[in-house]
Amino acid sequence: DANGILHVSAKDKATGKENKITIKANSGLSEAEIQKMEEDAAKYADEDRKLRETVDARNAADGMVHSVKKSLAEHGDKLDADEKAKIEAAIKEV
């Protein structure tokens, strides 16, 4: 339950005997530990947000590069050599 207590019972169908056990958690966090974790989470939230934005931007860029490479492979023969070279150079920069 919410207090970290587990109640378990088992009944043998053949004999009808039943056993019960209650398990209490004793490894919970203290209020000081919880407070420290909350402070750390708040302290690093901005840093985590920036890292997430960087990862998201990189993933989006990778997706665009893949799309452009695919289009270039399919339709590159319709471009003049200079245009194709510019696109390939732009891909390498990403």
N, C-alpha and C positions, 0 to 999 in steps of 0.2 A: 504494500500500500504506500501512501504518500510519506509515511514515517519510516520507510525502509524495513518494514516487518513483513515476512512471508509466512503465511499459514498454509500447511500442506497436510492433506489427509489421504489415506489409502485404505481400501477395504478389499479383503480377500473374498471373492465371490463364492468360492467353494465352502469356506468355513464360516464366513460372516464376520470374522475378526476385523477390527478396524484400528488403525494407528494414526495418531496425529502428532505433528511437530510444528513448532513455531521457531522461525529463524529471524534473529534480529541483527540488522547491520550495525557494525561497530566501526566501520571505516569511513564514516561520513566526514565531510570537511567542517572545520571549525568556522565560526563567524569571521575570525580574523583572516583565515585562508580565503574565504568567499569574498571578503572585502578587497583583499589584495588582488584577486583574480579580476574583479570588476574594475579596479583602478588600472590594472595592466591593459585590460580590454579597451578602456577609454583612452589610455595613453597611446596605444598603437593603432587606434581606429583610423586616423587620418593616413598614416603610413600604409595600412592595409588597403584603404580605398585607392590610394595612388598606385599601388602595385597592381591592384585589380584592373584599374583603368589602363595601365600599360599592357597588361596581358591581353585584355579585351581588344585593344587597338592593334596589337601584334597579330592576334588571331584574325581580325578583320582584314588586315593587310595581306596576310598569307592567303586568305580566301580570294581576295581580289587578284593576287599574283597568279594563283592557280587558274582562275577564270580567264585572265588575259592570255596566259600561256596556251590554254586550250583553244581559245579563239584564234590565236596567232597560228597554231598548228593547223587548224581547220581552214583558215581564210588568209593566211600569210602570203600565199601566192598572188593574192589580189592587190597587195600593197606594193608600192615601189620600194626599192632597196633602202633608200634614205629613211622613209617612214618606219620600215621594219626595224632598222638599226636603232632608231630613236626609242622605239618601244622596248626593244631588248635591253638597251642601256638603262632605261627607267626601271625595268624589272630588276636588274642587278643592283640598283641603288636601294631597293627595298630589302 
